[in-house]
Amino acid sequence: MNKRKRGAWLYYQIKDGKIVKRKPICPRCGSFMAEHSGRLHCGRCGYTEFKSRE
Ligand SMILES: [Zn+2]
């Protein structure tokens, strides 16, 4: 398994052999995060996580 990707990519899980998307949760305050193009943003604490960090 590829473990290089972290952060937002943890919000995917395997279910019945398919990749399904879970609701992203802010690692800082634990509330749900809003999804924008290419990033996740927490409206509560302002935490932002970019999906692609090459
Ligand atoms: Zn937050």
mmCIF file of the protein (N, C-alpha, C, O) and its ligand, coordinates in Angstrom:
data_MODEL
# 
_entry.id   MODEL 
# 
loop_
_entity.id 
_entity.type 
_entity.pdbx_number_of_molecules 
1 polymer     1 
2 non-polymer 1 
# 
_entity_poly.entity_id                      1 
_entity_poly.type                           'polypeptide(L)' 
_entity_poly.nstd_linkage                   no 
_entity_poly.nstd_monomer                   no 
_entity_poly.pdbx_seq_one_letter_code       MNKRKRGAWLYYQIKDGKIVKRKPICPRCGSFMAEHSGRLHCGRCGYTEFKSRE 
_entity_poly.pdbx_seq_one_letter_code_can   MNKRKRGAWLYYQIKDGKIVKRKPICPRCGSFMAEHSGRLHCGRCGYTEFKSRE 
_entity_poly.pdbx_strand_id                 A 
# 
loop_
_entity_poly_seq.entity_id 
_entity_poly_seq.num 
_entity_poly_seq.mon_id 
_entity_poly_seq.hetero 
1 1  MET n 
1 2  ASN n 
1 3  LYS n 
1 4  ARG n 
1 5  LYS n 
1 6  ARG n 
1 7  GLY n 
1 8  ALA n 
1 9  TRP n 
1 10 LEU n 
1 11 TYR n 
1 12 TYR n 
1 13 GLN n 
1 14 ILE n 
1 15 LYS n 
1 16 ASP n 
1 17 GLY n 
1 18 LYS n 
1 19 ILE n 
1 20 VAL n 
1 21 LYS n 
1 22 ARG n 
1 23 LYS n 
1 24 PRO n 
1 25 ILE n 
1 26 CYS n 
1 27 PRO n 
1 28 ARG n 
1 29 CYS n 
1 30 GLY n 
1 31 SER n 
1 32 PHE n 
1 33 MET n 
1 34 ALA n 
1 35 GLU n 
1 36 HIS n 
1 37 SER n 
1 38 GLY n 
1 39 ARG n 
1 40 LEU n 
1 41 HIS n 
1 42 CYS n 
1 43 GLY n 
1 44 ARG n 
1 45 CYS n 
1 46 GLY n 
1 47 TYR n 
1 48 THR n 
1 49 GLU n 
1 50 PHE n 
1 51 LYS n 
1 52 SER n 
1 53 ARG n 
1 54 GLU n 
# 
loop_
_struct_asym.id 
_struct_asym.entity_id 
A 1 
B 2 
# 
loop_
_chem_comp.id 
_chem_comp.type 
_chem_comp.mon_nstd_flag 
ALA 'L-peptide linking' y 
ARG 'L-peptide linking' y 
ASN 'L-peptide linking' y 
ASP 'L-peptide linking' y 
CYS 'L-peptide linking' y 
GLN 'L-peptide linking' y 
GLU 'L-peptide linking' y 
GLY 'peptide linking'   y 
HIS 'L-peptide linking' y 
ILE 'L-peptide linking' y 
LEU 'L-peptide linking' y 
LYS 'L-peptide linking' y 
MET 'L-peptide linking' y 
PHE 'L-peptide linking' y 
PRO 'L-peptide linking' y 
SER 'L-peptide linking' y 
THR 'L-peptide linking' y 
TRP 'L-peptide linking' y 
TYR 'L-peptide linking' y 
VAL 'L-peptide linking' y 
ZN  non-polymer         . 
# 
_pdbx_entity_nonpoly.entity_id   2 
_pdbx_entity_nonpoly.name        ? 
_pdbx_entity_nonpoly.comp_id     ZN 
# 
_pdbx_nonpoly_scheme.asym_id         B 
_pdbx_nonpoly_scheme.entity_id       2 
_pdbx_nonpoly_scheme.mon_id          ZN 
_pdbx_nonpoly_scheme.ndb_seq_num     1 
_pdbx_nonpoly_scheme.pdb_seq_num     101 
_pdbx_nonpoly_scheme.auth_seq_num    101 
_pdbx_nonpoly_scheme.pdb_mon_id      ZN 
_pdbx_nonpoly_scheme.auth_mon_id     ZN 
_pdbx_nonpoly_scheme.pdb_strand_id   A 
_pdbx_nonpoly_scheme.pdb_ins_code    . 
# 
loop_
_atom_site.group_PDB 
_atom_site.id 
_atom_site.type_symbol 
_atom_site.label_atom_id 
_atom_site.label_alt_id 
_atom_site.label_comp_id 
_atom_site.label_asym_id 
_atom_site.label_entity_id 
_atom_site.label_seq_id 
_atom_site.pdbx_PDB_ins_code 
_atom_site.Cartn_x 
_atom_site.Cartn_y 
_atom_site.Cartn_z 
_atom_site.occupancy 
_atom_site.B_iso_or_equiv 
_atom_site.pdbx_formal_charge 
_atom_site.auth_seq_id 
_atom_site.auth_comp_id 
_atom_site.auth_asym_id 
_atom_site.auth_atom_id 
_atom_site.pdbx_PDB_model_num 
ATOM   1   N  N  . MET A 1 1  ? 0.830   -1.208 0.000  1.00 0.00 ? 1   MET A N  1 
ATOM   2   C  CA . MET A 1 1  ? 0.000   0.000  0.000  1.00 0.00 ? 1   MET A CA 1 
ATOM   3   C  C  . MET A 1 1  ? 0.866   1.260  0.000  1.00 0.00 ? 1   MET A C  1 
ATOM   4   O  O  . MET A 1 1  ? 1.967   1.287  0.550  1.00 0.00 ? 1   MET A O  1 
ATOM   5   N  N  . ASN A 1 2  ? 0.350   2.257  -0.610 1.00 0.00 ? 2   ASN A N  1 
ATOM   6   C  CA . ASN A 1 2  ? 1.066   3.518  -0.696 1.00 0.00 ? 2   ASN A CA 1 
ATOM   7   C  C  . ASN A 1 2  ? 0.733   4.381  0.522  1.00 0.00 ? 2   ASN A C  1 
ATOM   8   O  O  . ASN A 1 2  ? -0.413  4.782  0.727  1.00 0.00 ? 2   ASN A O  1 
ATOM   9   N  N  . LYS A 1 3  ? 1.742   4.648  1.303  1.00 0.00 ? 3   LYS A N  1 
ATOM   10  C  CA . LYS A 1 3  ? 1.505   5.415  2.523  1.00 0.00 ? 3   LYS A CA 1 
ATOM   11  C  C  . LYS A 1 3  ? 2.088   6.816  2.444  1.00 0.00 ? 3   LYS A C  1 
ATOM   12  O  O  . LYS A 1 3  ? 2.186   7.517  3.452  1.00 0.00 ? 3   LYS A O  1 
ATOM   13  N  N  . ARG A 1 4  ? 2.472   7.216  1.248  1.00 0.00 ? 4   ARG A N  1 
ATOM   14  C  CA . ARG A 1 4  ? 3.046   8.559  1.137  1.00 0.00 ? 4   ARG A CA 1 
ATOM   15  C  C  . ARG A 1 4  ? 1.978   9.624  1.339  1.00 0.00 ? 4   ARG A C  1 
ATOM   16  O  O  . ARG A 1 4  ? 2.216   10.652 1.973  1.00 0.00 ? 4   ARG A O  1 
ATOM   17  N  N  . LYS A 1 5  ? 0.807   9.362  0.794  1.00 0.00 ? 5   LYS A N  1 
ATOM   18  C  CA . LYS A 1 5  ? -0.250  10.368 0.877  1.00 0.00 ? 5   LYS A CA 1 
ATOM   19  C  C  . LYS A 1 5  ? -0.857  10.396 2.273  1.00 0.00 ? 5   LYS A C  1 
ATOM   20  O  O  . LYS A 1 5  ? -1.216  9.358  2.830  1.00 0.00 ? 5   LYS A O  1 
ATOM   21  N  N  . ARG A 1 6  ? -0.961  11.545 2.806  1.00 0.00 ? 6   ARG A N  1 
ATOM   22  C  CA . ARG A 1 6  ? -1.592  11.685 4.110  1.00 0.00 ? 6   ARG A CA 1 
ATOM   23  C  C  . ARG A 1 6  ? -2.613  12.804 4.046  1.00 0.00 ? 6   ARG A C  1 
ATOM   24  O  O  . ARG A 1 6  ? -3.006  13.235 2.962  1.00 0.00 ? 6   ARG A O  1 
ATOM   25  N  N  . GLY A 1 7  ? -3.032  13.261 5.180  1.00 0.00 ? 7   GLY A N  1 
ATOM   26  C  CA . GLY A 1 7  ? -3.946  14.383 5.216  1.00 0.00 ? 7   GLY A CA 1 
ATOM   27  C  C  . GLY A 1 7  ? -5.296  14.049 4.604  1.00 0.00 ? 7   GLY A C  1 
ATOM   28  O  O  . GLY A 1 7  ? -5.952  13.093 5.019  1.00 0.00 ? 7   GLY A O  1 
ATOM   29  N  N  . ALA A 1 8  ? -5.702  14.818 3.640  1.00 0.00 ? 8   ALA A N  1 
ATOM   30  C  CA . ALA A 1 8  ? -7.050  14.691 3.083  1.00 0.00 ? 8   ALA A CA 1 
ATOM   31  C  C  . ALA A 1 8  ? -7.296  13.319 2.477  1.00 0.00 ? 8   ALA A C  1 
ATOM   32  O  O  . ALA A 1 8  ? -8.436  12.857 2.419  1.00 0.00 ? 8   ALA A O  1 
ATOM   33  N  N  . TRP A 1 9  ? -6.253  12.679 2.036  1.00 0.00 ? 9   TRP A N  1 
ATOM   34  C  CA . TRP A 1 9  ? -6.433  11.388 1.392  1.00 0.00 ? 9   TRP A CA 1 
ATOM   35  C  C  . TRP A 1 9  ? -6.783  10.299 2.389  1.00 0.00 ? 9   TRP A C  1 
ATOM   36  O  O  . TRP A 1 9  ? -7.118  9.181  1.996  1.00 0.00 ? 9   TRP A O  1 
ATOM   37  N  N  . LEU A 1 10 ? -6.713  10.601 3.630  1.00 0.00 ? 10  LEU A N  1 
ATOM   38  C  CA . LEU A 1 10 ? -7.150  9.628  4.622  1.00 0.00 ? 10  LEU A CA 1 
ATOM   39  C  C  . LEU A 1 10 ? -8.664  9.517  4.644  1.00 0.00 ? 10  LEU A C  1 
ATOM   40  O  O  . LEU A 1 10 ? -9.208  8.611  5.274  1.00 0.00 ? 10  LEU A O  1 
ATOM   41  N  N  . TYR A 1 11 ? -9.338  10.405 3.981  1.00 0.00 ? 11  TYR A N  1 
ATOM   42  C  CA . TYR A 1 11 ? -10.789 10.430 4.028  1.00 0.00 ? 11  TYR A CA 1 
ATOM   43  C  C  . TYR A 1 11 ? -11.421 9.521  2.992  1.00 0.00 ? 11  TYR A C  1 
ATOM   44  O  O  . TYR A 1 11 ? -12.620 9.585  2.723  1.00 0.00 ? 11  TYR A O  1 
ATOM   45  N  N  . TYR A 1 12 ? -10.578 8.670  2.416  1.00 0.00 ? 12  TYR A N  1 
ATOM   46  C  CA . TYR A 1 12 ? -11.116 7.660  1.524  1.00 0.00 ? 12  TYR A CA 1 
ATOM   47  C  C  . TYR A 1 12 ? -10.974 6.306  2.194  1.00 0.00 ? 12  TYR A C  1 
ATOM   48  O  O  . TYR A 1 12 ? -9.985  6.039  2.876  1.00 0.00 ? 12  TYR A O  1 
ATOM   49  N  N  . GLN A 1 13 ? -11.933 5.487  2.001  1.00 0.00 ? 13  GLN A N  1 
ATOM   50  C  CA . GLN A 1 13 ? -11.838 4.161  2.575  1.00 0.00 ? 13  GLN A CA 1 
ATOM   51  C  C  . GLN A 1 13 ? -12.379 3.137  1.584  1.00 0.00 ? 13  GLN A C  1 
ATOM   52  O  O  . GLN A 1 13 ? -13.154 3.466  0.686  1.00 0.00 ? 13  GLN A O  1 
ATOM   53  N  N  . ILE A 1 14 ? -11.967 1.919  1.762  1.00 0.00 ? 14  ILE A N  1 
ATOM   54  C  CA . ILE A 1 14 ? -12.406 0.840  0.883  1.00 0.00 ? 14  ILE A CA 1 
ATOM   55  C  C  . ILE A 1 14 ? -13.654 0.175  1.462  1.00 0.00 ? 14  ILE A C  1 
ATOM   56  O  O  . ILE A 1 14 ? -13.669 -0.259 2.614  1.00 0.00 ? 14  ILE A O  1 
ATOM   57  N  N  . LYS A 1 15 ? -14.676 0.107  0.654  1.00 0.00 ? 15  LYS A N  1 
ATOM   58  C  CA . LYS A 1 15 ? -15.908 -0.533 1.090  1.00 0.00 ? 15  LYS A CA 1 
ATOM   59  C  C  . LYS A 1 15 ? -16.443 -1.379 -0.050 1.00 0.00 ? 15  LYS A C  1 
ATOM   60  O  O  . LYS A 1 15 ? -16.720 -0.874 -1.138 1.00 0.00 ? 15  LYS A O  1 
ATOM   61  N  N  . ASP A 1 16 ? -16.585 -2.662 0.209  1.00 0.00 ? 16  ASP A N  1 
ATOM   62  C  CA . ASP A 1 16 ? -17.066 -3.584 -0.815 1.00 0.00 ? 16  ASP A CA 1 
ATOM   63  C  C  . ASP A 1 16 ? -16.216 -3.525 -2.074 1.00 0.00 ? 16  ASP A C  1 
ATOM   64  O  O  . ASP A 1 16 ? -16.727 -3.638 -3.188 1.00 0.00 ? 16  ASP A O  1 
ATOM   65  N  N  . GLY A 1 17 ? -14.925 -3.349 -1.886 1.00 0.00 ? 17  GLY A N  1 
ATOM   66  C  CA . GLY A 1 17 ? -14.001 -3.350 -3.014 1.00 0.00 ? 17  GLY A CA 1 
ATOM   67  C  C  . GLY A 1 17 ? -13.964 -2.056 -3.790 1.00 0.00 ? 17  GLY A C  1 
ATOM   68  O  O  . GLY A 1 17 ? -13.291 -1.970 -4.817 1.00 0.00 ? 17  GLY A O  1 
ATOM   69  N  N  . LYS A 1 18 ? -14.678 -1.043 -3.318 1.00 0.00 ? 18  LYS A N  1 
ATOM   70  C  CA . LYS A 1 18 ? -14.683 0.235  -4.019 1.00 0.00 ? 18  LYS A CA 1 
ATOM   71  C  C  . LYS A 1 18 ? -14.181 1.334  -3.095 1.00 0.00 ? 18  LYS A C  1 
ATOM   72  O  O  . LYS A 1 18 ? -14.277 1.235  -1.872 1.00 0.00 ? 18  LYS A O  1 
ATOM   73  N  N  . ILE A 1 19 ? -13.654 2.364  -3.700 1.00 0.00 ? 19  ILE A N  1 
ATOM   74  C  CA . ILE A 1 19 ? -13.201 3.503  -2.915 1.00 0.00 ? 19  ILE A CA 1 
ATOM   75  C  C  . ILE A 1 19 ? -14.365 4.463  -2.703 1.00 0.00 ? 19  ILE A C  1 
ATOM   76  O  O  . ILE A 1 19 ? -14.947 4.981  -3.656 1.00 0.00 ? 19  ILE A O  1 
ATOM   77  N  N  . VAL A 1 20 ? -14.682 4.682  -1.463 1.00 0.00 ? 20  VAL A N  1 
ATOM   78  C  CA . VAL A 1 20 ? -15.762 5.604  -1.154 1.00 0.00 ? 20  VAL A CA 1 
ATOM   79  C  C  . VAL A 1 20 ? -15.202 6.786  -0.372 1.00 0.00 ? 20  VAL A C  1 
ATOM   80  O  O  . VAL A 1 20 ? -14.175 6.680  0.298  1.00 0.00 ? 20  VAL A O  1 
ATOM   81  N  N  . LYS A 1 21 ? -15.877 7.874  -0.469 1.00 0.00 ? 21  LYS A N  1 
ATOM   82  C  CA . LYS A 1 21 ? -15.409 9.095  0.138  1.00 0.00 ? 21  LYS A CA 1 
ATOM   83  C  C  . LYS A 1 21 ? -16.130 9.327  1.459  1.00 0.00 ? 21  LYS A C  1 
ATOM   84  O  O  . LYS A 1 21 ? -17.354 9.231  1.554  1.00 0.00 ? 21  LYS A O  1 
ATOM   85  N  N  . ARG A 1 22 ? -15.340 9.631  2.457  1.00 0.00 ? 22  ARG A N  1 
ATOM   86  C  CA . ARG A 1 22 ? -15.942 9.931  3.744  1.00 0.00 ? 22  ARG A CA 1 
ATOM   87  C  C  . ARG A 1 22 ? -15.988 11.432 3.931  1.00 0.00 ? 22  ARG A C  1 
ATOM   88  O  O  . ARG A 1 22 ? -15.325 12.194 3.227  1.00 0.00 ? 22  ARG A O  1 
ATOM   89  N  N  . LYS A 1 23 ? -16.775 11.824 4.885  1.00 0.00 ? 23  LYS A N  1 
ATOM   90  C  CA . LYS A 1 23 ? -16.838 13.246 5.214  1.00 0.00 ? 23  LYS A CA 1 
ATOM   91  C  C  . LYS A 1 23 ? -15.523 13.657 5.866  1.00 0.00 ? 23  LYS A C  1 
ATOM   92  O  O  . LYS A 1 23 ? -15.127 13.090 6.884  1.00 0.00 ? 23  LYS A O  1 
ATOM   93  N  N  . PRO A 1 24 ? -14.854 14.633 5.284  1.00 0.00 ? 24  PRO A N  1 
ATOM   94  C  CA . PRO A 1 24 ? -13.587 15.063 5.879  1.00 0.00 ? 24  PRO A CA 1 
ATOM   95  C  C  . PRO A 1 24 ? -13.792 15.779 7.207  1.00 0.00 ? 24  PRO A C  1 
ATOM   96  O  O  . PRO A 1 24 ? -14.687 16.610 7.356  1.00 0.00 ? 24  PRO A O  1 
ATOM   97  N  N  . ILE A 1 25 ? -12.961 15.443 8.142  1.00 0.00 ? 25  ILE A N  1 
ATOM   98  C  CA . ILE A 1 25 ? -13.062 16.031 9.474  1.00 0.00 ? 25  ILE A CA 1 
ATOM   99  C  C  . ILE A 1 25 ? -11.782 16.793 9.782  1.00 0.00 ? 25  ILE A C  1 
ATOM   100 O  O  . ILE A 1 25 ? -10.681 16.309 9.523  1.00 0.00 ? 25  ILE A O  1 
ATOM   101 N  N  . CYS A 1 26 ? -11.934 17.953 10.322 1.00 0.00 ? 26  CYS A N  1 
ATOM   102 C  CA . CYS A 1 26 ? -10.797 18.789 10.658 1.00 0.00 ? 26  CYS A CA 1 
ATOM   103 C  C  . CYS A 1 26 ? -9.936  18.125 11.728 1.00 0.00 ? 26  CYS A C  1 
ATOM   104 O  O  . CYS A 1 26 ? -10.440 17.758 12.789 1.00 0.00 ? 26  CYS A O  1 
ATOM   105 N  N  . PRO A 1 27 ? -8.636  17.970 11.455 1.00 0.00 ? 27  PRO A N  1 
ATOM   106 C  CA . PRO A 1 27 ? -7.745  17.338 12.440 1.00 0.00 ? 27  PRO A CA 1 
ATOM   107 C  C  . PRO A 1 27 ? -7.468  18.248 13.637 1.00 0.00 ? 27  PRO A C  1 
ATOM   108 O  O  . PRO A 1 27 ? -6.946  17.801 14.658 1.00 0.00 ? 27  PRO A O  1 
ATOM   109 N  N  . ARG A 1 28 ? -7.816  19.503 13.506 1.00 0.00 ? 28  ARG A N  1 
ATOM   110 C  CA . ARG A 1 28 ? -7.513  20.446 14.590 1.00 0.00 ? 28  ARG A CA 1 
ATOM   111 C  C  . ARG A 1 28 ? -8.653  20.551 15.595 1.00 0.00 ? 28  ARG A C  1 
ATOM   112 O  O  . ARG A 1 28 ? -8.436  20.476 16.804 1.00 0.00 ? 28  ARG A O  1 
ATOM   113 N  N  . CYS A 1 29 ? -9.875  20.726 15.083 1.00 0.00 ? 29  CYS A N  1 
ATOM   114 C  CA . CYS A 1 29 ? -10.989 20.934 15.998 1.00 0.00 ? 29  CYS A CA 1 
ATOM   115 C  C  . CYS A 1 29 ? -12.043 19.844 15.916 1.00 0.00 ? 29  CYS A C  1 
ATOM   116 O  O  . CYS A 1 29 ? -12.937 19.779 16.760 1.00 0.00 ? 29  CYS A O  1 
ATOM   117 N  N  . GLY A 1 30 ? -11.948 18.977 14.895 1.00 0.00 ? 30  GLY A N  1 
ATOM   118 C  CA . GLY A 1 30 ? -12.825 17.818 14.838 1.00 0.00 ? 30  GLY A CA 1 
ATOM   119 C  C  . GLY A 1 30 ? -14.178 18.055 14.194 1.00 0.00 ? 30  GLY A C  1 
ATOM   120 O  O  . GLY A 1 30 ? -15.024 17.160 14.199 1.00 0.00 ? 30  GLY A O  1 
ATOM   121 N  N  . SER A 1 31 ? -14.405 19.240 13.640 1.00 0.00 ? 31  SER A N  1 
ATOM   122 C  CA . SER A 1 31 ? -15.670 19.488 12.964 1.00 0.00 ? 31  SER A CA 1 
ATOM   123 C  C  . SER A 1 31 ? -15.547 19.150 11.481 1.00 0.00 ? 31  SER A C  1 
ATOM   124 O  O  . SER A 1 31 ? -14.446 18.955 10.966 1.00 0.00 ? 31  SER A O  1 
ATOM   125 N  N  . PHE A 1 32 ? -16.665 19.084 10.818 1.00 0.00 ? 32  PHE A N  1 
ATOM   126 C  CA . PHE A 1 32 ? -16.631 18.753 9.400  1.00 0.00 ? 32  PHE A CA 1 
ATOM   127 C  C  . PHE A 1 32 ? -16.036 19.894 8.592  1.00 0.00 ? 32  PHE A C  1 
ATOM   128 O  O  . PHE A 1 32 ? -16.194 21.071 8.914  1.00 0.00 ? 32  PHE A O  1 
ATOM   129 N  N  . MET A 1 33 ? -15.340 19.495 7.522  1.00 0.00 ? 33  MET A N  1 
ATOM   130 C  CA . MET A 1 33 ? -14.677 20.490 6.702  1.00 0.00 ? 33  MET A CA 1 
ATOM   131 C  C  . MET A 1 33 ? -15.412 20.671 5.388  1.00 0.00 ? 33  MET A C  1 
ATOM   132 O  O  . MET A 1 33 ? -16.013 19.733 4.866  1.00 0.00 ? 33  MET A O  1 
ATOM   133 N  N  . ALA A 1 34 ? -15.360 21.885 4.859  1.00 0.00 ? 34  ALA A N  1 
ATOM   134 C  CA . ALA A 1 34 ? -15.971 22.177 3.568  1.00 0.00 ? 34  ALA A CA 1 
ATOM   135 C  C  . ALA A 1 34 ? -14.973 21.864 2.463  1.00 0.00 ? 34  ALA A C  1 
ATOM   136 O  O  . ALA A 1 34 ? -13.772 22.095 2.598  1.00 0.00 ? 34  ALA A O  1 
ATOM   137 N  N  . GLU A 1 35 ? -15.498 21.337 1.376  1.00 0.00 ? 35  GLU A N  1 
ATOM   138 C  CA . GLU A 1 35 ? -14.634 20.955 0.283  1.00 0.00 ? 35  GLU A CA 1 
ATOM   139 C  C  . GLU A 1 35 ? -14.663 21.989 -0.818 1.00 0.00 ? 35  GLU A C  1 
ATOM   140 O  O  . GLU A 1 35 ? -15.723 22.330 -1.341 1.00 0.00 ? 35  GLU A O  1 
ATOM   141 N  N  . HIS A 1 36 ? -13.489 22.484 -1.165 1.00 0.00 ? 36  HIS A N  1 
ATOM   142 C  CA . HIS A 1 36 ? -13.373 23.377 -2.301 1.00 0.00 ? 36  HIS A CA 1 
ATOM   143 C  C  . HIS A 1 36 ? -12.505 22.696 -3.343 1.00 0.00 ? 36  HIS A C  1 
ATOM   144 O  O  . HIS A 1 36 ? -12.018 21.586 -3.129 1.00 0.00 ? 36  HIS A O  1 
ATOM   145 N  N  . SER A 1 37 ? -12.317 23.349 -4.442 1.00 0.00 ? 37  SER A N  1 
ATOM   146 C  CA . SER A 1 37 ? -11.506 22.732 -5.492 1.00 0.00 ? 37  SER A CA 1 
ATOM   147 C  C  . SER A 1 37 ? -10.055 22.640 -5.060 1.00 0.00 ? 37  SER A C  1 
ATOM   148 O  O  . SER A 1 37 ? -9.355  23.648 -4.963 1.00 0.00 ? 37  SER A O  1 
ATOM   149 N  N  . GLY A 1 38 ? -9.615  21.423 -4.804 1.00 0.00 ? 38  GLY A N  1 
ATOM   150 C  CA . GLY A 1 38 ? -8.218  21.205 -4.477 1.00 0.00 ? 38  GLY A CA 1 
ATOM   151 C  C  . GLY A 1 38 ? -7.851  21.395 -3.026 1.00 0.00 ? 38  GLY A C  1 
ATOM   152 O  O  . GLY A 1 38 ? -6.693  21.219 -2.647 1.00 0.00 ? 38  GLY A O  1 
ATOM   153 N  N  . ARG A 1 39 ? -8.829  21.753 -2.207 1.00 0.00 ? 39  ARG A N  1 
ATOM   154 C  CA . ARG A 1 39 ? -8.476  21.924 -0.810 1.00 0.00 ? 39  ARG A CA 1 
ATOM   155 C  C  . ARG A 1 39 ? -9.687  21.716 0.091  1.00 0.00 ? 39  ARG A C  1 
ATOM   156 O  O  . ARG A 1 39 ? -10.837 21.721 -0.349 1.00 0.00 ? 39  ARG A O  1 
ATOM   157 N  N  . LEU A 1 40 ? -9.379  21.536 1.356  1.00 0.00 ? 40  LEU A N  1 
ATOM   158 C  CA . LEU A 1 40 ? -10.425 21.412 2.358  1.00 0.00 ? 40  LEU A CA 1 
ATOM   159 C  C  . LEU A 1 40 ? -10.283 22.564 3.331  1.00 0.00 ? 40  LEU A C  1 
ATOM   160 O  O  . LEU A 1 40 ? -9.175  22.953 3.701  1.00 0.00 ? 40  LEU A O  1 
ATOM   161 N  N  . HIS A 1 41 ? -11.408 23.100 3.736  1.00 0.00 ? 41  HIS A N  1 
ATOM   162 C  CA . HIS A 1 41 ? -11.345 24.237 4.635  1.00 0.00 ? 41  HIS A CA 1 
ATOM   163 C  C  . HIS A 1 41 ? -12.300 24.039 5.803  1.00 0.00 ? 41  HIS A C  1 
ATOM   164 O  O  . HIS A 1 41 ? -13.462 23.674 5.627  1.00 0.00 ? 41  HIS A O  1 
ATOM   165 N  N  . CYS A 1 42 ? -11.783 24.288 6.993  1.00 0.00 ? 42  CYS A N  1 
ATOM   166 C  CA . CYS A 1 42 ? -12.615 24.210 8.184  1.00 0.00 ? 42  CYS A CA 1 
ATOM   167 C  C  . CYS A 1 42 ? -13.149 25.607 8.511  1.00 0.00 ? 42  CYS A C  1 
ATOM   168 O  O  . CYS A 1 42 ? -12.392 26.556 8.717  1.00 0.00 ? 42  CYS A O  1 
ATOM   169 N  N  . GLY A 1 43 ? -14.460 25.692 8.550  1.00 0.00 ? 43  GLY A N  1 
ATOM   170 C  CA . GLY A 1 43 ? -15.073 26.997 8.806  1.00 0.00 ? 43  GLY A CA 1 
ATOM   171 C  C  . GLY A 1 43 ? -15.020 27.398 10.261 1.00 0.00 ? 43  GLY A C  1 
ATOM   172 O  O  . GLY A 1 43 ? -15.257 28.558 10.596 1.00 0.00 ? 43  GLY A O  1 
ATOM   173 N  N  . ARG A 1 44 ? -14.712 26.452 11.128 1.00 0.00 ? 44  ARG A N  1 
ATOM   174 C  CA . ARG A 1 44 ? -14.719 26.755 12.557 1.00 0.00 ? 44  ARG A CA 1 
ATOM   175 C  C  . ARG A 1 44 ? -13.397 27.355 13.014 1.00 0.00 ? 44  ARG A C  1 
ATOM   176 O  O  . ARG A 1 44 ? -13.360 28.412 13.643 1.00 0.00 ? 44  ARG A O  1 
ATOM   177 N  N  . CYS A 1 45 ? -12.305 26.655 12.684 1.00 0.00 ? 45  CYS A N  1 
ATOM   178 C  CA . CYS A 1 45 ? -11.012 27.127 13.176 1.00 0.00 ? 45  CYS A CA 1 
ATOM   179 C  C  . CYS A 1 45 ? -10.133 27.710 12.068 1.00 0.00 ? 45  CYS A C  1 
ATOM   180 O  O  . CYS A 1 45 ? -9.079  28.288 12.333 1.00 0.00 ? 45  CYS A O  1 
ATOM   181 N  N  . GLY A 1 46 ? -10.588 27.547 10.817 1.00 0.00 ? 46  GLY A N  1 
ATOM   182 C  CA . GLY A 1 46 ? -9.833  28.147 9.730  1.00 0.00 ? 46  GLY A CA 1 
ATOM   183 C  C  . GLY A 1 46 ? -8.732  27.265 9.166  1.00 0.00 ? 46  GLY A C  1 
ATOM   184 O  O  . GLY A 1 46 ? -7.939  27.712 8.338  1.00 0.00 ? 46  GLY A O  1 
ATOM   185 N  N  . TYR A 1 47 ? -8.680  26.036 9.602  1.00 0.00 ? 47  TYR A N  1 
ATOM   186 C  CA . TYR A 1 47 ? -7.671  25.105 9.105  1.00 0.00 ? 47  TYR A CA 1 
ATOM   187 C  C  . TYR A 1 47 ? -7.912  24.795 7.638  1.00 0.00 ? 47  TYR A C  1 
ATOM   188 O  O  . TYR A 1 47 ? -9.041  24.520 7.233  1.00 0.00 ? 47  TYR A O  1 
ATOM   189 N  N  . THR A 1 48 ? -6.865  24.838 6.854  1.00 0.00 ? 48  THR A N  1 
ATOM   190 C  CA . THR A 1 48 ? -6.971  24.533 5.434  1.00 0.00 ? 48  THR A CA 1 
ATOM   191 C  C  . THR A 1 48 ? -5.992  23.447 5.070  1.00 0.00 ? 48  THR A C  1 
ATOM   192 O  O  . THR A 1 48 ? -4.826  23.490 5.464  1.00 0.00 ? 48  THR A O  1 
ATOM   193 N  N  . GLU A 1 49 ? -6.455  22.488 4.328  1.00 0.00 ? 49  GLU A N  1 
ATOM   194 C  CA . GLU A 1 49 ? -5.580  21.402 3.898  1.00 0.00 ? 49  GLU A CA 1 
ATOM   195 C  C  . GLU A 1 49 ? -5.659  21.234 2.391  1.00 0.00 ? 49  GLU A C  1 
ATOM   196 O  O  . GLU A 1 49 ? -6.741  21.106 1.818  1.00 0.00 ? 49  GLU A O  1 
ATOM   197 N  N  . PHE A 1 50 ? -4.499  21.238 1.764  1.00 0.00 ? 50  PHE A N  1 
ATOM   198 C  CA . PHE A 1 50 ? -4.469  21.084 0.319  1.00 0.00 ? 50  PHE A CA 1 
ATOM   199 C  C  . PHE A 1 50 ? -4.361  19.614 -0.037 1.00 0.00 ? 50  PHE A C  1 
ATOM   200 O  O  . PHE A 1 50 ? -3.625  18.850 0.588  1.00 0.00 ? 50  PHE A O  1 
ATOM   201 N  N  . LYS A 1 51 ? -5.111  19.244 -1.052 1.00 0.00 ? 51  LYS A N  1 
ATOM   202 C  CA . LYS A 1 51 ? -5.162  17.829 -1.405 1.00 0.00 ? 51  LYS A CA 1 
ATOM   203 C  C  . LYS A 1 51 ? -3.893  17.359 -2.085 1.00 0.00 ? 51  LYS A C  1 
ATOM   204 O  O  . LYS A 1 51 ? -3.426  16.248 -1.835 1.00 0.00 ? 51  LYS A O  1 
ATOM   205 N  N  . SER A 1 52 ? -3.333  18.195 -2.941 1.00 0.00 ? 52  SER A N  1 
ATOM   206 C  CA . SER A 1 52 ? -2.121  17.781 -3.644 1.00 0.00 ? 52  SER A CA 1 
ATOM   207 C  C  . SER A 1 52 ? -0.918  18.507 -3.073 1.00 0.00 ? 52  SER A C  1 
ATOM   208 O  O  . SER A 1 52 ? -0.812  19.731 -3.156 1.00 0.00 ? 52  SER A O  1 
ATOM   209 N  N  . ARG A 1 53 ? -0.022  17.737 -2.496 1.00 0.00 ? 53  ARG A N  1 
ATOM   210 C  CA . ARG A 1 53 ? 1.190   18.337 -1.916 1.00 0.00 ? 53  ARG A CA 1 
ATOM   211 C  C  . ARG A 1 53 ? 2.398   17.601 -2.462 1.00 0.00 ? 53  ARG A C  1 
ATOM   212 O  O  . ARG A 1 53 ? 3.117   16.920 -1.730 1.00 0.00 ? 53  ARG A O  1 
ATOM   213 N  N  . GLU A 1 54 ? 2.600   17.746 -3.725 1.00 0.00 ? 54  GLU A N  1 
ATOM   214 C  CA . GLU A 1 54 ? 3.744   17.054 -4.347 1.00 0.00 ? 54  GLU A CA 1 
ATOM   215 C  C  . GLU A 1 54 ? 5.032   17.796 -4.046 1.00 0.00 ? 54  GLU A C  1 
ATOM   216 O  O  . GLU A 1 54 ? 6.104   17.374 -4.479 1.00 0.00 ? 54  GLU A O  1 
HETATM 217 ZN ZN . ZN  B 2 .  ? -11.188 23.080 12.426 1.00 0.00 2 101 ZN  A ZN 1 
# 
